[in-house]
């Protein structure tokens, strides 16, 4: 029976050796996997540092752009305020013109008869002035045209033969 004990011990030793070999292979594979993971993480860390730098630069540019847009918006607000002032001035001018127009229309309605007489007299004066200018022009033309005196002797006529 001793042999059975030795055989059992031998089987246990072989099983333990096989277990150790498989465990060693598994640990080596796990070690390689962990080394690959470590190198991958180093690469990711380097990429993250690059991304972090680019993100910081992008954030800086975005802040600068936001400041620039804010300054331009402030200038635009000033321009809009100026345009609003011009609009108010134009409205005021329109109101003034409307008031003057209304006053002129009211005055014309109140003085319709007098306005009609003024227009008639103006038309008469304009017609007289035109006639005077026309007479002056006619006199200037007649003064510049020489008067031809008829001759006492008739002009000779050429005879033609048939």
C-alpha positions in Angstrom: 0.0 0.0 0.0 2.9 2.1 0.3 3.1 2.0 -3.4 -0.4 3.4 -3.7 0.7 6.3 -1.4 3.8 6.9 -3.7 1.7 6.8 -6.8 -0.9 9.2 -5.2 2.0 11.5 -4.2 3.4 11.2 -7.7 0.0 12.0 -9.3 -0.4 14.9 -6.9 3.1 16.2 -7.7 2.4 15.9 -11.5 -1.0 17.6 -11.1 0.7 20.4 -9.0 3.4 20.7 -11.7 0.8 21.0 -14.5 -1.1 23.5 -12.4 2.0 25.6 -11.8 2.9 25.4 -15.5 -0.5 26.6 -16.6 -0.6 29.2 -13.8 2.8 30.4 -15.0 1.6 30.7 -18.6 -1.5 32.5 -17.5 0.5 34.9 -15.3 2.9 35.5 -18.3 0.0 36.3 -20.6 -1.6 38.5 -17.9 1.8 40.2 -17.5 2.1 40.9 -21.3 -1.5 42.1 -21.3 -0.8 44.5 -18.4 2.3 45.7 -20.2 0.3 46.4 -23.3 -2.3 48.2 -21.3 0.4 50.2 -19.5 1.9 51.3 -22.9 -1.5 52.0 -24.3 -2.3 54.2 -21.2 1.0 56.0 -21.7 0.0 56.7 -25.3 -3.4 57.9 -24.2 -1.8 60.1 -21.5 0.4 61.7 -24.1 -2.6 62.2 -26.4 -4.6 63.7 -23.5 -1.7 66.1 -22.8 -1.8 67.2 -26.5 -5.6 67.5 -26.4 -5.4 69.4 -23.1 -3.0 71.9 -24.7 -5.1 72.3 -27.8 -8.2 72.7 -25.6 -6.5 75.4 -23.5 -5.5 77.2 -26.7 -9.0 76.9 -28.2 -10.5 78.2 -24.9 -8.1 81.1 -25.0 -9.0 81.9 -28.6 -12.7 81.6 -27.8 -12.3 84.0 -24.9 -10.5 86.5 -27.1 -13.2 86.1 -29.8 -15.9 86.7 -27.2 -14.1 89.8 -26.0 -13.8 91.0 -29.6 -17.5 90.3 -30.3 -18.4 92.2 -27.1 -16.4 95.2 -28.1 -17.9 95.2 -31.6 -21.4 94.8 -30.2 -20.8 97.8 -27.9 -19.7 99.8 -31.0 -22.8 98.6 -32.9 -25.0 99.7 -30.0 -23.5 103.2 -30.2 -24.2 103.2 -34.0 -27.8 102.0 -33.4 -28.2 104.7 -30.7 -27.0 107.3 -33.3 -29.3 106.0 -36.0 -32.2 106.1 -33.5 -31.3 109.8 -32.8 -31.3 110.5 -36.6 -34.7 108.7 -36.8 -36.1 111.0 -34.0 -34.7 114.0 -35.8 -36.3 113.0 -39.1 -39.6 112.4 -37.3 -39.3 115.8 -35.7 -38.6 117.4 -39.1 -41.6 115.6 -40.7 -43.8 116.9 -37.9 -42.5 120.4 -38.5 -43.1 120.2 -42.2 -46.6 118.8 -41.6 -47.4 121.7 -39.2 -46.1 124.3 -41.7 -48.1 122.6 -44.5 -51.2 122.5 -42.4 -50.8 126.2 -41.5 -50.3 127.1 -45.2 -53.4 125.1 -46.2 -55.4 126.7 -43.4 -54.2 130.2 -44.4 -55.0 129.5 -48.1 -58.5 128.4 -47.1 -59.0 131.5 -45.0 -57.7 133.8 -47.7 -59.1 132.0 -50.8 -60.5 135.1 -52.4 -57.3 137.1 -51.8 -55.2 134.2 -53.1 -57.3 134.0 -56.3 -56.8 137.8 -56.9 -53.1 137.5 -56.3 -53.0 134.6 -58.8 -55.0 136.6 -61.4 -52.7 139.6 -61.0 -49.7 137.4 -61.2 -50.9 135.9 -64.4 -51.7 139.3 -65.9 -48.2 140.6 -64.9 -46.6 137.5 -66.4 -48.5 137.9 -69.7 -47.6 141.6 -69.9 -43.9 140.8 -69.3 -43.9 138.1 -72.0 -45.5 140.6 -74.5 -42.9 143.2 -73.6 -40.1 140.7 -74.2 -41.7 139.7 -77.5 -42.0 143.3 -78.7 -38.4 144.0 -77.8 -37.3 140.9 -79.7 -39.4 142.0 -82.7 -37.9 145.5 -82.7 -34.4 144.1 -82.5 -35.0 141.9 -85.5 -36.5 144.6 -87.6 -33.7 147.0 -86.7 -31.1 144.5 -87.9 -32.7 143.8 -91.3 -31.6 146.2 -94.0 -34.3 147.9 -96.1 -34.0 147.3 -99.8 -35.0 150.2 -102.0 -36.5 149.3 -105.4 -34.4 150.3 -108.4 -35.9 152.5 -111.1 -34.6 150.5 -114.0 -35.8 147.1 -114.7 -33.3 144.3 -114.7 -32.4 143.0 -118.2 -34.0 139.8 -119.2 -32.2 137.3 -121.3 -34.0 136.2 -124.3 -34.2 132.6 -125.2 -34.7 131.3 -128.7 -37.0 128.5 -129.5 
